[in-house]
Amino acid sequence: MKAPAKTLQEQLPELRPEQSLELLKELHILTREGKLNQDTRRKLKQVYHLVRFIEPLLDEVLGARGDVTLADHGAGKSYLGFILYDLFFKNRSVGRVWGVESRAELVDKSRELATRLGFERMAFLATTVQQALTHADLPAQIDVVTALHACDTATDDAIAFGLAKQSRFMVLVPCCQAEVAGVMRQHKALSIKRSALAELWRHPLHTREFGSQITNVLRCLQLEAHGYNVTVTELVGWEHSLKNELILARRMDRDRADHQARARERLLQVLEELNLQVLTQRFAA
């Protein structure tokens, strides 16, 4: 006897009763018939996991000041921004979400969808992260900055934005870091002469992998040097994504001058040790 087909809730336990099925269809997470689109299931699981990390941060800010703002960088089709708005902001009278995306056609589609769904406190900017630093439509301070799979230096741009906007929290899932590995490749011969540790990135595959690893180490030191407490964890299991590192940064209110100075010193030491001094400005602290 054939087993009965699983319900949508059984297929997707993360689904909440108050969620907009229309939104999930528009994001192609559900088919037009309301069935789960298996091709997008993996991406959705990542977004849901990220939402679980972000919601308590939004609650904390909301409780502290009665309002909360979030900017999502490299938003793409704004999966994360829309789902956060649907689950957290929609039924509240305060709070605002901005999606920052350089591709104007994606921004236009997101604006159209937000209007159709009545998500009035969502806004989308067709701009780069660098341009967003001085964009007239953005407030001087943003409480929470997110960047999901922002490729290569886009994560660094999101960090620079968060620092400039004095963000309380930054939630970052880096992707495809290439800049540091490129610099390491240029100076590989000198590094091998100087230190046996350069064997860690002598082979091209190791250069790429180690470059990606050290990029995130430098980002964490940069954030700590600016007064943030940093936690690094897995976003989801490795079976769902190889781009799996989640960096959570919380700005601390108390004086941490000694801790910041140590992080700044360690950052400069790492850049020196790996012949990455050319990137000092990139990871400025």
BALOTOR-982615 format. One record per residue: residue in three letters; z, y, x of N, C-alpha, C in turn. Coordinates in pm, whole numbers, padded with zeros to 5 digits, always signed. Atoms other than C-alpha are relative to their C-alpha. Layout:
<recs>
ALAZYXZYXZYX;...
</recs>
This chain:
<recs>
MET+00000-00120+00085+00000+00000+00000+00000+00126+00089;LYS+00015-00120-00081-00103+00337+00140+00120+00093-00021;ALA-00115-00091+00008+00185+00569+00223-00043+00133-00060;PRO+00036-00130+00059+00192+00894+00024-00019+00105+00108;ALA+00027-00107-00096+00055+01198+00204+00124+00087+00018;LYS-00116-00085-00028+00318+01412+00372-00018+00138-00063;THR+00004-00136+00052+00406+01739+00208-00012+00098+00116;LEU+00011-00102-00102+00348+02064+00392+00134+00019+00071;GLN-00133-00017-00059+00724+02096+00445+00033-00114+00096;GLU-00023+00114-00089+00736+01750+00599-00084+00011+00126;GLN+00087-00018-00117+00443+01829+00828+00049+00114+00089;LEU-00041-00121-00072+00591+02164+00926+00144+00036-00040;PRO-00140-00022+00040+00974+02151+00904+00047+00144+00023;GLU-00041-00139-00028+00996+02504+01047-00033+00096-00113;LEU+00043-00086+00110+00832+02644+00734+00120+00039-00087;ARG-00111-00048+00081+01075+02860+00535-00047+00029-00142;PRO+00040-00018+00140+01078+02891+00156-00059+00137-00030;GLU+00044-00136+00032+01025+03268+00164-00128+00041+00073;GLN+00118-00037-00075+00723+03257+00392-00123+00020-00088;SER+00124-00029+00071+00392+03399+00276-00105-00104+00037;LEU+00105+00098-00026+00145+03113+00243-00135+00069+00016;GLU+00124-00077-00017-00129+03373+00210-00017+00046+00144;LEU+00006-00040-00141-00041+03503+00556-00040-00118+00087;LEU+00030+00117-00082-00050+03153+00703-00146-00044-00016;LYS+00142+00030+00020-00393+03100+00550-00087+00101+00076;GLU+00077-00105-00067-00520+03433+00686+00002-00018+00152;LEU-00010+00026-00143-00397+03335+01032-00060-00134+00038;HIS+00064+00130-00019-00579+03002+00989+00098-00108+00044;ILE-00101+00102-00024-00252+02814+01026-00005-00103-00112;LEU+00028+00088+00114-00316+02672+00680-00147+00013-00038;THR+00136-00006+00053-00654+02583+00539+00002+00073-00134;ARG+00008-00068+00130-00776+02755+00222+00062-00085-00111;GLU-00061+00090+00099-00648+02448+00033+00151-00010+00019;GLY-00144+00002-00022-00299+02509+00173+00048-00115+00086;LYS-00038+00111-00088-00304+02216+00417+00013+00051+00143;LEU-00024-00043-00138-00186+02240+00775-00125-00019+00084;ASN+00112+00005-00092-00460+02322+01023+00051-00056+00133;GLN-00054+00065-00120-00390+02078+01306-00042+00070+00129;ASP+00047-00068-00121-00593+02285+01553+00092+00114+00041;THR-00088-00112-00031-00342+02571+01531+00147-00039+00000;ARG-00140+00045+00009-00027+02361+01496+00077+00027+00130;ARG-00067-00016-00128+00052+02377+01867+00039+00146+00024;LYS-00029-00143-00017+00026+02757+01880+00112+00043-00095;LEU-00102-00037+00097+00236+02787+01566+00138-00046+00044;LYS-00129+00049-00047+00513+02573+01715+00057+00093+00108;GLN-00045-00093-00103+00529+02807+02013+00051+00130-00063;VAL-00040-00124+00064+00545+03113+01788+00133-00018-00072;TYR-00126+00026+00070+00821+02958+01576+00118-00008+00096;HIS-00107+00008-00100+01026+02875+01883+00036+00139+00049;LEU-00025-00136-00048+00985+03232+02005+00073+00082-00106;VAL-00067-00071+00108+01089+03368+01665+00148-00032-00001;ARG-00141+00039-00002+01414+03171+01693+00079+00074+00108;PHE-00065-00077-00106+01491+03351+02017+00011+00148-00038;ILE+00007-00144+00025+01393+03695+01886+00086+00044-00118;GLU-00073-00041+00119+01560+03702+01543+00144+00043+00028;PRO-00138-00047-00028+01919+03716+01680+00004+00134+00073;LEU+00005-00127-00071+01817+04004+01907-00025+00115-00098;LEU+00027-00101+00103+01672+04198+01612+00125+00025-00083;ASP-00124-00012+00078+01991+04128+01415+00105+00082+00074;GLU-00099-00071-00082+02203+04256+01701-00028+00150+00002;VAL+00037-00142-00003+02013+04584+01729+00022+00062-00137;LEU-00015-00051+00137+02007+04626+01351+00146+00026-00033;GLY-00143-00017+00026+02383+04575+01332+00060+00116+00077;ALA-00055-00105-00085+02443+04823+01613-00043+00140-00043;ARG+00047-00136+00030+02230+05114+01494-00067+00017-00137;GLY+00051-00011+00136+02106+05034+01143-00151+00005-00011;ASP+00145+00001-00001+01741+05019+01242-00044-00081+00121;VAL+00048+00076-00115+01521+04824+01483-00151+00014+00010;THR+00143-00012-00024+01179+04867+01641-00042-00108+00100;LEU+00054+00104-00088+00962+04604+01810-00144+00031+00032;ALA+00139-00014-00042+00642+04632+02011-00046-00131+00062;ASP+00056+00125-00051+00428+04324+02074-00126+00032+00080;HIS+00109-00037-00090+00196+04360+02373-00098-00114+00021;GLY+00104+00101-00008-00133+04181+02416+00002-00082-00127;ALA-00030+00064+00129-00094+04105+02047-00109-00096-00047;GLY+00108+00087+00048-00435+03942+01997-00016+00012-00150;LYS+00009+00000+00147-00453+03841+01631+00136+00026-00065;SER-00134-00038+00047-00084+03935+01601+00071-00112-00075;TYR-00076+00111+00058+00043+03587+01512+00149+00032+00000;LEU-00143-00020-00016+00386+03674+01646+00049+00117-00085;GLY-00043-00117+00076+00408+04022+01493+00001-00024-00149;PHE+00007+00026+00143+00297+03908+01148+00110-00097-00046;ILE-00101+00097+00042+00531+03609+01136+00139+00060+00010;LEU-00128-00068-00008+00824+03817+01258+00020+00096-00118;TYR-00012-00094+00113+00751+04079+00994+00027-00077-00129;ASP-00014+00080+00123+00720+03815+00723+00140-00058-00012;LEU-00129+00069+00005+01043+03639+00818+00120+00093+00013;PHE-00117-00084-00027+01264+03925+00932-00008+00138-00066;PHE+00008-00139+00043+01136+04269+00835-00034+00017-00148;LYS+00059-00017+00134+00967+04212+00499+00103+00033-00108;ASN-00101-00017+00106+01281+04192+00286+00108+00100+00037;ARG-00093-00106-00037+01460+04476+00464-00068+00134-00021;SER+00056-00134+00026+01416+04846+00402-00021+00080+00129;VAL+00013-00070-00128+01423+04939+00772-00070-00092+00100;GLY+00064+00077-00106+01255+04827+01092-00149+00022+00003;ARG+00143-00025-00015+00907+04867+01229-00055-00086+00114;VAL+00067+00084-00099+00662+04650+01425-00131+00066+00041;TRP+00128-00047-00053+00381+04773+01649-00068-00114+00075;GLY+00081+00092-00078+00104+04548+01778-00090+00080+00092;VAL+00081-00072-00099-00059+04673+02099-00105-00096+00053;GLU+00111+00089-00036-00401+04521+02166-00120+00085+00037;SER+00111-00083-00049-00696+04657+02364-00130-00024-00075;ARG+00126+00031+00069-00966+04484+02155+00001+00060-00141;ALA-00002-00078+00124-01045+04723+01872-00032-00086-00122;GLU+00037+00081+00116-01203+04456+01649+00119-00082-00051;LEU-00119+00074+00042-00878+04255+01645+00101+00093-00066;VAL-00089-00100+00059-00677+04568+01572-00044+00034-00142;ASP+00052-00031+00134-00904+04651+01276+00032-00112-00099;LYS-00029+00113+00088-00860+04301+01132+00149-00007-00033;SER-00145+00005+00023-00482+04318+01175+00043+00111-00095;ARG-00032-00111+00092-00466+04657+01004-00039-00035-00144;GLU+00048+00039+00133-00671+04525+00713+00093-00103-00063;LEU-00088+00104+00053-00448+04219+00676+00137+00056-00036;ALA-00130-00059+00030-00126+04420+00694-00005+00081-00130;THR+00016-00078+00123-00256+04651+00420-00008-00093-00121;ARG+00018+00094+00110-00359+04357+00202+00132-00068-00038;LEU-00127+00070+00026-00018+04190+00238+00113+00095-00036;GLY-00105-00097+00030+00175+04511+00181+00104+00012+00109;PHE-00092-00010-00113+00335+04502+00527-00006+00144+00052;GLU+00016-00143-00020+00382+04878+00528+00057+00050+00133;ARG-00064-00046-00124+00598+04903+00839-00053-00075+00122;MET+00073+00054-00115+00347+04732+01066-00110+00098+00038;ALA+00107-00088-00049+00114+04940+01281-00064-00066+00121;PHE+00075+00063-00109-00153+04844+01532-00073+00107+00079;LEU+00061-00099-00088-00278+05040+01830-00107-00067+00086;ALA+00108+00050-00085-00614+04978+01996+00007+00073+00133;THR-00024-00068-00126-00499+05068+02343+00051-00100+00102;THR-00059+00083-00104-00399+04920+02675+00149+00026+00005;VAL-00144-00018-00012-00034+04874+02759+00030+00126+00081;GLN-00022-00119-00081-00062+05145+03025-00015+00127-00084;GLN+00021-00117+00086-00203+05392+02770+00109+00013-00105;ALA-00107-00002+00102+00070+05292+02524+00125+00070+00051;LEU-00118-00066-00057+00328+05437+02763+00014+00144-00050;THR-00004-00140+00042+00233+05786+02648-00067+00020-00136;HIS+00070-00010+00128+00079+05709+02308+00084+00080-00100;ALA-00071-00091+00089+00169+05976+02053+00058-00071-00123;ASP-00047+00070+00120+00218+05721+01772+00123-00087+00024;LEU-00115+00083-00031+00497+05539+01953+00122+00086+00029;PRO-00122-00078-00025+00859+05660+01963+00040-00007+00148;ALA-00045-00005-00139+01037+05745+02287+00074-00125+00041;GLN-00074+00120-00031+01247+05431+02262-00044-00114-00092;ILE+00033+00122+00076+01153+05077+02151+00110-00101+00029;ASP-00115+00088-00020+01437+04830+02097-00037-00133+00065;VAL+00038+00134-00045+01255+04501+02158-00147+00000+00039;VAL+00138+00013-00048+00940+04439+02364-00030-00148+00017;THR+00042+00139-00014+00756+04107+02339-00139-00005+00062;ALA+00134+00024-00055+00457+03969+02528-00017-00151+00007;LEU+00023+00144+00007+00339+03620+02437-00133-00034+00067;HIS+00120+00041-00074+00093+03474+02690-00087+00119+00038;ALA+00072-00116-00054+00001+03815+02828-00049-00037+00139;CYS+00058+00058-00122-00237+03716+03108+00017+00089+00123;ASP-00007-00059-00133-00186+03797+03476+00089+00124-00001;THR-00084-00118-00015-00066+04156+03525+00037+00066-00133;ALA-00037-00056+00131-00044+04228+03150+00149-00015-00026;THR-00144+00016+00014+00310+04090+03162+00073+00109+00078;ASP-00061-00108-00079+00394+04340+03437-00013+00134-00072;ASP+00019-00123+00077+00248+04616+03220+00100+00006-00116;ALA-00097+00004+00109+00470+04504+02932+00140+00031+00052;ILE-00129-00031-00060+00773+04516+03163+00011+00150+00028;ALA+00001-00145-00028+00677+04868+03276+00019+00079-00128;PHE-00016-00065+00131+00648+04968+02909+00145-00010-00046;GLY-00138+00019+00043+00989+04819+02828+00097+00085+00080;LEU-00087-00084-00082+01150+05000+03120-00013+00147-00040;ALA+00023-00140+00037+00990+05331+03023+00059+00033-00137;LYS-00050-00021+00136+01097+05286+02659+00148-00037-00016;GLN-00143+00032+00000+01455+05189+02757+00033-00111-00100;SER-00016+00107+00099+01422+04868+02560+00131-00076+00023;ARG-00122+00079-00007+01738+04679+02479-00031-00143+00043;PHE+00038+00137-00031+01557+04346+02502-00148-00007+00036;MET+00139+00037-00025+01237+04209+02655-00010-00153-00009;VAL+00022+00144+00020+01102+03867+02557-00142-00029+00048;LEU+00128+00012-00069+00820+03754+02785-00035-00147+00023;VAL+00054+00133-00032+00606+03439+02807-00125+00025+00085;PRO+00112-00033-00089+00384+03497+03114-00110-00106-00005;CYS+00115+00092+00005+00041+03340+03153-00097+00034+00113;CYS+00114-00013-00093-00223+03283+03422+00019+00107+00107;GLN-00023-00098-00105-00067+03483+03704-00090-00027+00120;ALA+00094+00020-00110-00330+03533+03973+00016+00100+00112;GLU-00002-00108-00099-00254+03858+04154+00079-00039+00124;VAL-00084+00034-00115+00030+03735+04377-00064-00111+00082;ALA+00066+00110-00071-00153+03411+04462-00117+00052+00082;GLY+00112-00059-00073-00455+03620+04565+00045+00067+00128;VAL-00052-00066-00119-00247+03825+04807+00051-00104+00100;MET-00050+00106-00088-00080+03512+04946-00116-00070+00072;ARG+00118+00066-00057-00424+03361+05004-00056+00084+00116;GLN+00053-00090-00104-00533+03665+05207+00081-00008+00129;HIS-00089-00005-00116-00232+03645+05438+00052-00139+00038;LYS-00050+00136-00020-00200+03266+05454+00013-00035+00148;ALA-00002+00036-00142-00285+03228+05823+00120+00063+00071;LEU-00114-00069-00061-00027+03488+05928+00132-00062-00046;SER-00123+00058+00054+00236+03335+05700+00031-00135+00064;ILE-00019+00132-00060+00183+02986+05844+00049+00013+00145;LYS-00047-00024-00136+00232+03126+06196+00146+00042+00002;ARG-00134-00058+00002+00551+03302+06096+00107-00099-00045;SER-00104+00082+00060+00728+03035+05895-00053-00134-00047;ALA+00036+00132+00050+00718+02664+05821+00003-00004-00153;LEU-00007-00003+00146+00801+02755+05459-00136+00033-00063;ALA+00134-00029+00053+00440+02872+05424-00075-00126-00037;GLU+00058+00127+00044+00357+02503+05387+00009-00015-00151;LEU-00015+00005+00146+00472+02556+05030-00126+00046-00072;TRP+00122-00049+00066+00144+02733+04957-00123-00010+00090;ARG+00116+00015-00090-00093+02615+05233-00123-00053-00074;HIS+00113+00057+00074-00310+02406+04999-00034+00088-00121;PRO+00041-00091+00108-00513+02598+04737+00072-00023-00133;LEU-00070+00027+00126-00354+02423+04439+00143+00049+00007;HIS-00138-00045-00017-00008+02495+04578+00008+00152+00004;THR+00003-00147-00001-00106+02857+04640+00003+00054-00142;ARG+00004-00044+00139-00188+02895+04273+00133-00023-00070;GLU-00124+00034+00070+00124+02718+04151+00119+00078+00054;PHE-00111-00072-00060+00363+02876+04398-00012+00149-00029;GLY+00023-00141+00033+00204+03216+04338+00048+00033-00140;SER-00046-00020+00137+00270+03178+03966+00152-00001-00007;GLN-00146+00011-00001+00629+03072+04031+00065+00124+00059;ILE-00064-00113-00067+00708+03353+04272-00024+00130-00078;THR+00025-00118+00084+00549+03609+04037+00115+00019-00099;ASN-00108-00010+00099+00810+03530+03774+00135+00024+00065;VAL-00124-00028-00074+01089+03528+04033+00009+00150+00030;LEU+00002-00143-00030+00985+03880+04137+00024+00083-00126;ARG-00021-00072+00126+00973+03992+03774+00148-00002-00040;CYS-00142+00011+00034+01326+03865+03717+00085+00091+00089;LEU-00074-00088-00091+01455+04046+04026-00024+00146-00035;GLN+00030-00138+00041+01278+04363+03914+00083+00041-00122;LEU-00078-00030+00120+01445+04347+03574+00148+00013+00031;GLU-00141-00009-00039+01785+04280+03729+00029+00127+00076;ALA-00017-00123-00076+01736+04573+03964+00003+00123-00091;HIS-00002-00110+00098+01686+04791+03655+00114-00014-00101;GLY-00119+00007+00084+02012+04680+03496-00006-00099-00114;TYR+00012+00101+00105+01901+04385+03284+00066-00131+00044;ASN-00044+00137-00021+02070+04049+03254-00116-00091-00041;VAL+00121+00079+00021+01795+03786+03278+00033-00148-00014;THR-00010+00144+00021+01777+03432+03142-00141-00057+00000;VAL+00129+00066-00004+01487+03199+03216+00016-00141-00057;THR-00009+00130+00065+01426+02895+02999-00138-00048-00041;GLU+00125+00053+00055+01158+02674+02845-00021+00053-00140;LEU+00032-00041+00136+00982+02801+02536-00006-00121-00092;VAL+00012+00125+00075+00881+02458+02404-00015-00112+00102;GLY+00018+00113-00091+00845+02110+02550-00135+00006+00069;TRP+00123-00006-00078+00578+02065+02817-00117-00068-00070;GLU+00111+00065+00070+00381+01844+02580-00076+00098-00089;HIS+00064-00098+00087+00301+02155+02375-00075+00107+00077;SER+00066-00107-00075+00208+02403+02647+00042-00006+00145;LEU-00032-00011-00141+00185+02431+03024+00046+00141+00034;LYS-00045-00138-00018+00241+02807+02991+00131+00012-00077;ASN-00120+00038+00074+00600+02743+02905+00124+00080+00037;GLU-00118-00071-00047+00832+02983+03085+00031+00120-00088;LEU-00045-00110+00085+01033+03222+02871+00104+00082+00076;ILE-00091-00092-00067+01200+03524+03030+00063+00091-00105;LEU-00075-00084+00093+01471+03692+02821+00081+00101+00080;ALA-00070-00104-00075+01602+04025+02949+00078+00088-00097;ARG-00089-00083+00083+01897+04217+02800+00053+00115+00086;ARG-00052-00115-00074+01978+04569+02916+00150+00010-00019;MET-00145-00005+00004+02345+04594+03005+00048+00145-00001;ASP-00050-00136+00011+02544+04904+02914+00097+00035+00112;ARG-00102-00030-00101+02821+04872+03169-00065+00024+00137;ASP+00049-00031-00135+02784+04994+03526-00020-00128+00079;ARG+00033+00118-00080+02609+04727+03733-00068+00042+00130;ALA+00067-00058-00117+02520+04939+04037-00006-00099+00115;ASP-00002+00095-00111+02626+04674+04290-00097-00115-00025;HIS+00089+00110+00035+02439+04397+04107-00146+00046+00011;GLN+00137-00053-00005+02128+04616+04077-00044+00019+00145;ALA+00035-00022-00141+02139+04707+04446-00029-00132+00070;ARG+00025+00130-00061+02163+04341+04546-00134-00057-00043;ALA+00128+00049+00051+01870+04250+04323-00116+00075+00064;ARG+00106-00081-00063+01664+04536+04467-00021-00041+00146;GLU+00008+00043-00140+01746+04430+04823-00067-00137+00011;ARG+00057+00135-00003+01662+04066+04749-00149+00003-00034;LEU+00141-00014+00037+01334+04168+04586-00083+00043+00121;LEU+00073-00048-00117+01227+04359+04895-00005-00106+00110;GLN-00003+00107-00100+01333+04069+05118-00104-00108-00031;VAL+00098+00101+00039+01119+03824+04921-00141+00050+00026;LEU+00132-00058-00026+00818+04056+04938-00032-00001+00150;GLU+00018-00001-00145+00867+04089+05314-00023-00141+00053;GLU+00007+00137-00050+00918+03717+05373-00134-00065-00031;LEU+00125+00064+00044+00601+03622+05183-00124+00085+00028;ASN+00112-00090-00032+00382+03904+05322-00063+00060-00125;LEU+00047-00057+00126+00357+04063+04979+00034+00148-00012;GLN-00043-00140+00005+00452+04417+05077-00096+00089-00077;VAL+00099-00079+00072+00128+04546+04924+00033+00007-00148;LEU-00036+00004+00142+00281+04459+04585+00133+00069-00029;THR-00130-00067+00019+00596+04667+04634-00003+00092-00121;GLN+00009-00092+00114+00475+04924+04382-00009-00075-00132;ARG+00012+00081+00122+00385+04655+04130+00136-00042-00053;PHE-00132+00048+00040+00742+04527+04130+00105+00105+00033;ALA-00088-00111-00038+00898+04868+04185+00135-00011-00068;ALA-00135+00005+00053+01272+04872+04142+00081+00117+00053;
</recs>
